[in-house]
């Protein structure tokens, strides 16, 4: 039973590691999205400064390509973030399931130990009763012999 519990505990620990890994992936995706959003804001601010000035068409075309690239990259990263969140949720569900199974085994072990202790106490009580009966019988025999 102990080996089974140790195995279950190792499964719980592995599920915890997987959840932590998935959460790191979510955090990394969120960080990339934050950087992309900052780049978009910086680009918008830079274009706003150029709004009332005469600007070379190539500069505007480059800014539009960069903005388009940022949008595509942000959409890709949002998709990755959603995938990471789904994976993290699955990892969380696996961890909960592993913990639940471990708890079940711990309850079975506790019940088994309790039953074993109860049986041990019952056997001890029966032995003590037997011992007391034998002693009482000896006293009676000793008392009858002395009379």
Secondary structure by P-SEA (a helix, b strand, c coil): caaaaaaaaaaaaaaaaaaaaaaaaaaaaaaaaaaaaaaaaaaaaaaaaaccccccaaaaaaaaaaaaaaaaaaaaaaaaaaaaaaaaaaaaaaaaaaaaaaaaaaaaaaaaaaaaaaaaaaaaaaaaaaaaaaaaaaaaaaaaaac
